[in-house]
Amino acid sequence: MRISTLVILAGALLFVLPVPGTFIGGGVVVAAGVALRLLGE
């Protein structure tokens, strides 16, 4: 599995957690995973 895919999956898990702050954190992690995917990692 590619690193960017793992980062996107981790961000999605954070995004759905019902803990304050993880909504924004998950979104940031997903955005980082998409950026890695676009950069070819």
C-alpha positions, 0 to 999 in steps of 0.5 A: 500500500502506498504511503499516501493511501495510508495517510488518507485512511488515517485521516478518514479515521480521525475525521469520523471520531467523535472527539473534539478537534479530530474533525479538523485534524482529520481533514488536515491529514486527509489533505496531506495525503491527497497532496502526497498522492499529487506529488507522486509519493 
